[in-house]
């Protein structure tokens, strides 16, 4: 079974059949405790507030966020178009012999930020 891991990006693993394996909790705790203030912490806090019956800790909320990142990275690694409803699409485009990630926001997102 192939093991797709993204060191430095996420700790969740996905195999070639798109089965998701959660990370060990200790490295997740360490990563969450080292998070600088910013939008990642805002996402973690938002997940805990939105789902108080699902997440007992920041680490558990971070694992949900980590799964989302792993799915996006796995899709890109497979050269798929990754469409995240309400946000936009992630895709790879070749440039100068390398692959670059391109994000195209949904029109409603662009309208909202330009109001």
N, C-alpha and C positions, 0 to 999 in steps of 0.2 A: 504494500500500500504506500503510495506516495505521501510524503509529509510536506505540506506547504507551510512554512513558517516565515515570518517576516520580522526578523530581529530588529529591535529599535522602533518598530512601528506598531506591532500588535503581538500578543502572546497566544491568541486563539489559533488553533490549527484546523485546517480543512483538508480532507483527502480528495483524491481524484473523483470520487463519487459525490462530492459536495457534502459529505458528512462533517458536521462541526464538532470539534472536541474542545471543551473549555480548558483554559490554562490552569496550571497549579495555582492555588490561592496565595501562597507565600510570595512568589515573584509579582503577582498582581498587587498585593498589599504594598510591597516595596515601591512599585511604580506609582501607585495612587498617592502614597505618602510623599513622593518627591514631585508631584505635579506643581508647576508654578501656577500662580493665579492667572486666570484667563478663561477662554471659552471652553476648553476641555473640562475644567472644574464646573463651569456653568452647566454644561451638558449633563455631567454626573449628578449635580444637585437637582437639575430639572427632572431627570429620570426618577430619582428618589422621591421627589414631591409628587410627580404624576402617578407613580405606582407605589405608594407607601406599603401596600400589602405584598409586593413582590420583591422589593429590595430592602434588606435589613442593614446594609452597609454601603459605603462608597465603593468598596471593592466589588460587590455584586453588581451595582449599577455600571461600574467601569467594564465589567465583563460583557454586559449587553452592548456597550459602545464598542468594545474590542471586536465583538462578533461582526458588527456592521462594517468596521474597517477591514476585517479579514475577508468578508464577502466581496467588498469593492476590489481589494487587491487581487483576490483569486480570479475574479472576472477579468480584470485588466491583464493579469498574467496569461489568461486563456485567450487574449485578444477579443474579448466580448465587449459589446457596448453595455455599460452598466447604467441603467436608468433608475434613478432614485426619485420616486414620485414626490412632487412638491419642491424638489430641489433642482434637479437637472440630470444631465448625462455626463458620465466619465467615459473617455475613450482614449486610445493610443493613436498617435500620429507620428509617422517617421519624419525626422528632421536631422540633417547633417549626419546620417548614418546611425542615429540613435532613435529610440522610441521615447516620446514625450507624452505625459498625461495632459489631456485637454478636458476642461470642464465647460459645458455649455449649460447655463442656467435655464430653467423653464421660463417662458415669457412672463408668467404671473409673478415670479420672483424678481425679475428685472423691473417690472412695473412697480412692485411694492417698494423696492429700494430707491426708486427714482421719483417717488411722490413727494 
